Amino acid sequence: MREIVLSIPDVDVEQNIEIEVKINGKKKTLNYRVELVSWEKDLISPTDQVNTLRHIIKEHEKDWELIQIGVPEIDRIPIMFRKRVLREMAT
């Protein structure tokens, strides 16, 4: 198993989350960023919404990787990124 699901409180427009874990006795810090992409429901088509998400993901900082696209709400959708960890730092 590679993943553990944690519940976090509702997020604001942009939220950085830092989680400290111990794996086999070694402490690691994991960094996540949750961003809410908002739009006017009636003013943007589903195709435009998908294109907007694609653009945000493609242009996002390269040291962050996409982890999850959340459940869309009427006027927004959450997306989660995880900061990439260099192999040397991970050991």
ZIJO-V652448 format. One record per residue. N is the residue number from 0. RES is the residue in three letters. SS is DSSP state (h for helix, s for strand, l for the rest). PHI is phi in degrees with one decimal (NA if undefined). Layout:
BEGIN
N&RES&SS&PHI + N&RES&SS&PHI
END
This chain:
BEGIN
0&MET&l&NA + 1&ARG&l&-106.9 + 2&GLU&l&-131.2 + 3&ILE&l&-127.2 + 4&VAL&l&-94.5 + 5&LEU&l&-121.0 + 6&SER&l&-85.9 + 7&ILE&l&-122.6 + 8&PRO&l&-63.8 + 9&ASP&l&-51.4 + 10&VAL&l&-107.4 + 11&ASP&l&-83.8 + 12&VAL&l&-56.4 + 13&GLU&s&-138.6 + 14&GLN&s&-135.8 + 15&ASN&s&-99.9 + 16&ILE&s&-124.2 + 17&GLU&s&-117.6 + 18&ILE&s&-121.1 + 19&GLU&s&-101.2 + 20&VAL&s&-131.0 + 21&LYS&s&-114.9 + 22&ILE&s&-120.8 + 23&ASN&l&51.8 + 24&GLY&l&81.4 + 25&LYS&s&-100.5 + 26&LYS&s&-80.9 + 27&LYS&s&-134.1 + 28&THR&s&-111.5 + 29&LEU&s&-111.4 + 30&ASN&s&-115.6 + 31&TYR&s&-125.7 + 32&ARG&s&-133.2 + 33&VAL&s&-108.8 + 34&GLU&s&-121.4 + 35&LEU&s&-103.1 + 36&VAL&s&-96.5 + 37&SER&s&-109.7 + 38&TRP&l&-156.3 + 39&GLU&l&-80.2 + 40&LYS&l&-51.9 + 41&ASP&l&-81.2 + 42&LEU&l&-101.7 + 43&ILE&l&-132.8 + 44&SER&l&-76.6 + 45&PRO&h&-56.3 + 46&THR&h&-63.8 + 47&ASP&h&-66.4 + 48&GLN&h&-62.2 + 49&VAL&h&-62.4 + 50&ASN&h&-63.7 + 51&THR&h&-62.1 + 52&LEU&h&-60.8 + 53&ARG&h&-57.5 + 54&HIS&h&-63.0 + 55&ILE&h&-61.1 + 56&ILE&h&-66.5 + 57&LYS&h&-64.7 + 58&GLU&h&-91.8 + 59&HIS&l&-67.7 + 60&GLU&l&-51.6 + 61&LYS&l&-72.0 + 62&ASP&l&-87.7 + 63&TRP&s&-121.4 + 64&GLU&s&-113.8 + 65&LEU&s&-67.6 + 66&ILE&s&-109.9 + 67&GLN&s&-157.6 + 68&ILE&s&-105.8 + 69&GLY&l&-79.0 + 70&VAL&l&-74.4 + 71&PRO&l&-69.0 + 72&GLU&l&-104.6 + 73&ILE&l&-58.4 + 74&ASP&l&-123.7 + 75&ARG&s&-165.1 + 76&ILE&s&-145.1 + 77&PRO&s&-86.1 + 78&ILE&s&-129.6 + 79&MET&s&-119.1 + 80&PHE&s&-119.4 + 81&ARG&s&-121.1 + 82&LYS&s&-68.3 + 83&ARG&l&-65.7 + 84&VAL&l&-111.2 + 85&LEU&l&-67.7 + 86&ARG&h&-55.1 + 87&GLU&h&-62.7 + 88&MET&h&-77.7 + 89&ALA&h&-76.8 + 90&THR&l&-91.4
END
